[in-house]
Amino acid sequence: MRPWIFLILFTTSLSHSQIIIQDSETKNPVSYATVSFGDGNGLFADDEGMFVFTKKLYPDVDSLFISALGYKSIQLSTNGIPKIIKLQIEADQLDEVIISVPDKRKFKIIKHKPVIHDVYDQCWLPTIESEIAVFVPKQETKDQQLFKVQFPIALEAQYRNKSRNSSTGPKFSTLYKVQFYRNEEGLPGKRMTSETIVILITETHGDYYELDVDNLNLILPDNGLFVGFQVLGYADKKGKLLPNKKYKEIKGRNGMVKIPTNFRPLLPFTDEWPDYRTFTKRAFINGNQWKAFVPNYGIESRLLDKGFANYGIGVTLKTFRD
């Protein structure tokens, strides 16, 4: 078969397996909805609410669990999935929307630099099953606003000794979702903003990606807040989420084992912070709960074994005068 014929057939196959998630009332797409398989695996819809699912790609999956903030979750059999899945609004799950105006008071800037390194065995290997949240404490009694967040990224050996802005060498283009959570009894709780923030990170961003959140007017509560960070998958040149399979299947002694795909870039962890500020949860398991990333984490971790317990984000704060 000629390559161009194969490409046409492959594209046609994908088009027949595309499924759209919509708001049942407005018919608008539900961007980046979570599609769980019920076994700890799953995927995300893209910005237009679209995802790709076929029995050929996922032969052992018999049910889908669709969820998104502000909507009722639903379960569907994989036999006869409709091309359009409609979600109903669930009012008591909607974000608390705080309408505010920019603070005109004078302020001083406080910067905490991100921890930067590219040591492979001191990095978190991102998979879409896991979200990381890092605690940001309030540091003064005066009002403080989160101004910028720096997410450190690590480049592996094949990226080193090359210009960060060079057009040569290996490339990646990866989408991440950023969320901000209230501190509820020491764990990430309700989201602080209704806005879905998605960023595109490539090999040209250097040692960290800086996100300006000044427009969100995120005033730190007295007990601090959490910054959440989760990979959505690889994207094309235009930043469109690609429908890649998000895990690999490896034959083991007891049958096929699913291994989540590790996405690039890696996330540098640090042993420099004196306390445990990093929490994780698994996205595709119903009723998933946040867990502190500490020595009794419950899952063997090479990072914890070496004392690297925190994702070393940097933050820039505005501290307002009275």
PAKOL-266388 format. One record per residue (C-alpha): x, y, z; chain; residue number from 1. Coordinates in Angstrom, 1 decimal. Each point is the difference from the previous one (the first is absolute). Layout:
<pts>
PT     c1     c2     c3 ch   i
PT      X      Y      Z  A NUM
...
</pts>
This chain:
<pts>
PT     c1     c2     c3 ch   i
PT    0.0    0.0    0.0  A   1
PT    1.3    3.4   -0.9  A   2
PT    0.8    2.3    3.0  A   3
PT   -2.5    2.7   -1.1  A   4
PT   -2.7   -2.6   -0.3  A   5
PT    0.7   -1.2    3.5  A   6
PT    0.0    3.5    1.4  A   7
PT   -3.5    0.6   -1.5  A   8
PT   -1.3   -3.2    1.4  A   9
PT    1.5    0.7    3.5  A  10
PT   -1.5    3.5    0.0  A  11
PT   -3.4   -1.3   -1.0  A  12
PT    0.2   -2.6    2.7  A  13
PT    0.7    2.7    2.6  A  14
PT   -2.8    2.2   -1.2  A  15
PT   -2.5   -2.9    0.5  A  16
PT    1.2   -0.5    3.6  A  17
PT   -0.2    3.7    1.1  A  18
PT   -2.4    0.6    2.8  A  19
PT   -1.1    3.5    1.2  A  20
PT   -1.0    1.0    3.6  A  21
PT   -2.5    2.8    0.1  A  22
PT   -2.0    2.1    2.5  A  23
PT   -3.5   -1.4   -0.2  A  24
PT   -1.6    3.5    0.0  A  25
PT    2.4    2.3   -1.9  A  26
PT    1.4   -2.7   -2.3  A  27
PT    3.5    1.5    0.7  A  28
PT    2.9   -2.4    0.3  A  29
PT    1.1   -1.0    3.5  A  30
PT    3.7    0.6   -0.3  A  31
PT    2.6   -2.4    1.5  A  32
PT   -2.7   -2.3    1.6  A  33
PT    1.4   -3.1    1.7  A  34
PT   -0.7   -3.3   -1.7  A  35
PT    0.7   -2.8    2.5  A  36
PT    0.1   -3.7   -0.8  A  37
PT   -0.6   -1.2    3.6  A  38
PT    3.3   -1.8    0.3  A  39
PT    2.3    2.9    0.8  A  40
PT    0.5    1.0   -3.7  A  41
PT   -1.7    2.5   -2.3  A  42
PT    0.4    3.1   -2.0  A  43
PT   -1.2    3.6   -0.4  A  44
PT   -2.2    1.7   -2.5  A  45
PT    1.7    2.8   -1.9  A  46
PT   -1.0    3.7    0.0  A  47
PT   -3.0   -0.8   -2.3  A  48
PT   -1.2   -2.8    2.2  A  49
PT    1.2   -2.6   -2.4  A  50
PT    1.7   -3.3    0.7  A  51
PT    0.8   -3.2   -2.0  A  52
PT   -1.2   -3.4    1.2  A  53
PT   -0.2   -3.3   -1.9  A  54
PT   -0.1   -3.6    1.2  A  55
PT    3.1   -0.6   -2.1  A  56
PT    1.9    2.5    2.0  A  57
PT   -1.5   -1.1    3.4  A  58
PT   -1.3   -3.6   -0.5  A  59
PT   -0.4   -0.7    3.8  A  60
PT   -1.9    3.1    0.9  A  61
PT   -3.7   -0.6    0.4  A  62
PT   -1.1    3.3    1.8  A  63
PT    0.8    3.7   -0.1  A  64
PT   -0.4    2.4    2.8  A  65
PT   -0.3    3.6   -1.2  A  66
PT    0.5    2.8    2.5  A  67
PT    0.6    3.8    0.0  A  68
PT   -0.2    2.6    2.6  A  69
PT   -3.6    1.5    0.3  A  70
PT   -1.6   -3.0   -1.8  A  71
PT   -1.6   -3.3    1.1  A  72
PT    2.3   -2.9   -0.6  A  73
PT   -1.3   -2.8   -2.3  A  74
PT    0.9   -3.6   -0.7  A  75
PT   -0.4   -1.5   -3.5  A  76
PT    0.5   -3.4   -1.5  A  77
PT    2.6   -0.1   -2.8  A  78
PT   -2.5   -1.9   -2.1  A  79
PT   -1.7    2.6   -2.2  A  80
PT    1.5    3.2    1.4  A  81
PT   -1.8    3.0   -1.5  A  82
PT    2.0    2.4   -2.1  A  83
PT   -1.2    2.9    2.3  A  84
PT    0.0   -0.5    3.7  A  85
PT   -2.1    2.6    1.9  A  86
PT    0.8    1.0    3.6  A  87
PT   -2.6    1.6    2.3  A  88
PT    1.0    2.9    2.2  A  89
PT    0.2   -0.7    3.7  A  90
PT   -0.3    3.3    1.8  A  91
PT    1.4   -1.0    3.4  A  92
PT    3.3   -1.0   -1.7  A  93
PT    0.5    3.3   -1.8  A  94
PT    3.1    2.1    1.0  A  95
PT   -0.5    2.9    2.3  A  96
PT    0.5    3.0   -2.2  A  97
PT    1.5    3.0    1.7  A  98
PT   -0.4    3.3   -1.8  A  99
PT    2.6    2.5    1.0  A 100
PT    1.9    3.0   -1.4  A 101
PT    3.8    0.3   -0.2  A 102
PT    1.5    1.2    3.3  A 103
PT    1.3    3.6   -0.4  A 104
PT    2.0   -0.1    3.3  A 105
PT    3.8    0.3   -0.1  A 106
PT    1.8   -3.3    0.4  A 107
PT    3.4   -1.6    0.1  A 108
PT    1.1   -3.0   -2.0  A 109
PT    1.2   -3.2    1.8  A 110
PT    1.6   -2.6   -2.2  A 111
PT    0.7   -3.7    0.8  A 112
PT    2.1   -1.5   -2.8  A 113
PT   -0.9   -3.4   -1.5  A 114
PT    2.4   -2.9    0.7  A 115
PT    1.7   -0.8   -3.3  A 116
PT    2.0   -3.1   -1.0  A 117
PT    0.0   -2.7   -2.7  A 118
PT    1.0   -3.0    2.1  A 119
PT   -2.2   -2.8   -1.4  A 120
PT   -0.4   -2.0    3.2  A 121
PT   -1.0    3.1    2.0  A 122
PT   -2.9    0.8   -2.3  A 123
PT   -3.7   -0.9   -0.1  A 124
PT   -1.0   -1.8   -3.2  A 125
PT   -3.3    1.5   -1.0  A 126
PT   -2.9   -2.3   -0.8  A 127
PT   -3.6    1.1   -0.6  A 128
PT   -1.2   -2.2    2.8  A 129
PT    1.6    2.2    2.7  A 130
PT   -0.5    3.6    0.9  A 131
PT    2.5    1.8    2.3  A 132
PT   -1.0    2.8    2.3  A 133
PT    2.6    2.2    1.9  A 134
PT   -0.9    1.9    3.2  A 135
PT    0.7    3.8   -0.1  A 136
PT   -0.1    1.4    3.5  A 137
PT   -0.9    3.6    0.8  A 138
PT    3.2    1.6    1.4  A 139
PT   -1.1    3.3    1.5  A 140
PT   -3.0    1.3    1.9  A 141
PT   -0.6    2.6   -2.7  A 142
PT   -2.1   -0.9   -3.1  A 143
PT    2.0   -2.0   -2.6  A 144
PT   -1.0   -0.8   -3.6  A 145
PT    1.4   -2.7   -2.2  A 146
PT    1.6    1.9   -2.9  A 147
PT    2.0   -2.6   -1.9  A 148
PT    0.8   -3.7    0.2  A 149
PT    3.2   -1.6   -1.5  A 150
PT   -0.3   -3.7   -0.9  A 151
PT    3.5   -1.5   -0.3  A 152
PT    0.6   -2.4   -2.8  A 153
PT    2.9   -2.4   -0.6  A 154
PT    1.5   -0.9   -3.4  A 155
PT    1.7   -3.4   -0.4  A 156
PT    3.4   -0.8   -1.4  A 157
PT   -1.1    0.2   -3.6  A 158
PT   -1.1    3.6    0.6  A 159
PT    3.1    1.2    1.8  A 160
PT    2.8    2.1   -1.6  A 161
PT   -2.4    1.4   -2.5  A 162
PT   -1.4    3.5   -0.2  A 163
PT   -3.3    0.2    1.8  A 164
PT   -1.3    2.0   -3.0  A 165
PT    1.6   -2.2   -2.6  A 166
PT   -2.2   -1.5   -2.8  A 167
PT    2.3   -3.1    0.0  A 168
PT   -0.1   -2.9    2.3  A 169
PT   -2.9   -2.0    1.6  A 170
PT   -3.3    1.9    0.5  A 171
PT   -3.1   -0.5    2.2  A 172
PT   -3.2    1.9    0.3  A 173
PT   -2.0   -0.8    3.1  A 174
PT   -3.2    1.3    1.5  A 175
PT   -0.4    0.5    3.7  A 176
PT   -3.0    1.0    2.1  A 177
PT    0.5    2.4    2.9  A 178
PT   -2.5    0.3    2.9  A 179
PT   -0.1    1.9    3.3  A 180
PT   -1.5   -1.6    3.1  A 181
PT   -1.0    1.2    3.4  A 182
PT    1.7   -1.6    3.0  A 183
PT   -2.7   -2.1    1.7  A 184
PT    1.4   -1.7    3.1  A 185
PT    3.5   -0.3   -1.5  A 186
PT   -1.1   -1.4   -3.3  A 187
PT   -0.9    1.5   -3.4  A 188
PT   -3.7    0.8    0.1  A 189
PT   -2.4    2.1   -2.1  A 190
PT    1.3    1.7   -3.0  A 191
PT    0.6    3.8    0.4  A 192
PT   -0.9    1.0   -3.6  A 193
PT   -2.4   -1.2   -2.6  A 194
PT    2.5    0.6   -2.8  A 195
PT    1.7   -3.0   -1.6  A 196
PT    3.6    0.9   -0.6  A 197
PT    1.9   -2.1   -2.5  A 198
PT    3.6    0.7   -1.0  A 199
PT    2.2   -1.3   -2.8  A 200
PT    3.6   -0.8    0.9  A 201
PT    2.7   -0.7   -2.5  A 202
PT    3.7   -0.6    0.0  A 203
PT    0.6    3.7   -0.7  A 204
PT   -1.3    1.2    3.4  A 205
PT    3.3   -0.7    1.7  A 206
PT    0.2   -0.9    3.7  A 207
PT   -3.5    1.0    0.9  A 208
PT   -3.3    1.2   -1.3  A 209
PT   -1.3    3.2    1.6  A 210
PT   -3.8    0.5    0.3  A 211
PT   -1.3    3.5    0.7  A 212
PT   -3.2   -0.3    2.2  A 213
PT   -0.3    3.7    1.0  A 214
PT   -3.3    0.2   -1.8  A 215
PT   -1.6   -2.7    2.2  A 216
PT    0.4    2.2    3.1  A 217
PT    0.9   -3.1    2.1  A 218
PT    0.3    1.4    3.6  A 219
PT    1.7   -2.5    2.3  A 220
PT   -2.3   -1.2    2.8  A 221
PT    1.5    0.0    3.4  A 222
PT    0.6   -3.8   -0.2  A 223
PT    1.5    0.3   -3.5  A 224
PT   -1.0   -1.7   -3.3  A 225
PT    1.1   -2.8   -2.3  A 226
PT    1.2    0.2   -3.6  A 227
PT   -1.0   -3.0   -2.0  A 228
PT    1.9   -1.3   -3.1  A 229
PT   -1.0   -2.8   -2.3  A 230
PT    1.1   -1.2   -3.4  A 231
PT   -2.8   -0.4   -2.6  A 232
PT    2.2   -1.5   -2.8  A 233
PT    2.0    1.0   -3.1  A 234
PT   -1.3    2.6   -2.3  A 235
PT    0.5    1.0   -3.6  A 236
PT    1.7    3.1   -1.3  A 237
PT   -3.2    2.0    0.6  A 238
PT   -0.4   -1.2    3.6  A 239
PT   -2.8   -2.5   -0.8  A 240
PT    0.0   -3.0    2.3  A 241
PT    1.0   -3.1   -2.0  A 242
PT   -2.1   -3.2    0.4  A 243
PT    3.0   -2.2    1.0  A 244
PT   -0.5   -3.1    2.1  A 245
PT    0.9    1.0    3.5  A 246
PT    1.5   -3.3    1.2  A 247
PT    2.0   -3.0   -1.3  A 248
PT   -0.8   -3.6    0.4  A 249
PT    2.9   -2.3    1.0  A 250
PT   -0.3   -3.8    0.3  A 251
PT    0.8   -1.2    3.5  A 252
PT   -0.1   -3.2    1.9  A 253
PT   -3.7    0.4    0.9  A 254
PT   -1.1    1.4   -3.4  A 255
PT    0.0    3.4   -1.5  A 256
PT    1.0    2.9    2.2  A 257
PT   -0.9    3.6   -0.7  A 258
PT    2.8    2.5    0.5  A 259
PT   -0.9    3.7   -0.2  A 260
PT    1.9    2.0   -2.7  A 261
PT    2.6    2.4    1.4  A 262
PT   -0.3    3.4   -1.6  A 263
PT    2.8    2.6   -0.5  A 264
PT    1.2    2.3    1.5  A 265
PT    0.9   -1.6    3.3  A 266
PT   -0.8    1.9    3.2  A 267
PT    2.9    0.7    2.4  A 268
PT   -0.5   -0.9    3.6  A 269
PT    2.0    1.4    2.9  A 270
PT    1.3   -1.0    3.4  A 271
PT    0.7    3.6    1.0  A 272
PT   -3.4    0.8    1.6  A 273
PT   -0.2   -0.9    3.7  A 274
PT   -3.6   -1.2   -0.1  A 275
PT   -2.4   -2.0   -2.1  A 276
PT   -2.0    2.3   -2.3  A 277
PT   -0.8   -2.3   -3.0  A 278
PT   -3.1   -2.1   -0.4  A 279
PT   -1.2   -2.4   -2.7  A 280
PT   -3.1   -1.7   -1.2  A 281
PT   -1.0   -2.4   -2.8  A 282
PT   -2.4    1.6   -2.4  A 283
PT   -1.9   -3.0   -1.5  A 284
PT   -1.0   -1.9    3.1  A 285
PT   -3.4    0.9    1.3  A 286
PT    0.0    1.7    3.3  A 287
PT    3.7    0.8   -0.3  A 288
PT    1.5    1.6    3.0  A 289
PT    3.0    2.3    0.6  A 290
PT    3.0   -1.6    1.8  A 291
PT    3.0    1.7    1.5  A 292
PT    3.2   -1.0   -1.8  A 293
PT    1.8   -1.1    3.1  A 294
PT    2.1   -3.1    1.0  A 295
PT   -3.1   -2.0    0.9  A 296
PT   -1.6    0.8   -3.3  A 297
PT   -1.0   -3.6   -0.6  A 298
PT    1.6   -0.4   -3.4  A 299
PT    3.7   -0.7   -0.5  A 300
PT    1.7    3.2   -1.2  A 301
PT    3.6    0.5   -1.0  A 302
PT   -0.4    3.7    0.7  A 303
PT   -1.1   -0.4    3.6  A 304
PT    2.7   -2.6    0.6  A 305
PT    2.5    2.7   -0.8  A 306
PT   -1.8    2.8    1.9  A 307
PT   -1.3    1.8   -3.1  A 308
PT   -3.6    0.7    1.3  A 309
PT   -1.0    3.2   -1.6  A 310
PT   -0.6    1.4   -3.5  A 311
PT    2.2    3.1    0.1  A 312
PT   -2.3    2.7   -1.5  A 313
PT    0.8    3.6    0.4  A 314
PT   -2.5    2.7    0.9  A 315
PT   -0.1    3.8   -0.2  A 316
PT   -2.3    1.7    2.5  A 317
PT   -1.3    3.6    0.4  A 318
PT    0.0    1.1    3.6  A 319
PT   -2.3    3.0    0.4  A 320
PT    0.5    2.9    2.4  A 321
PT   -2.8    0.7    2.4  A 322
</pts>
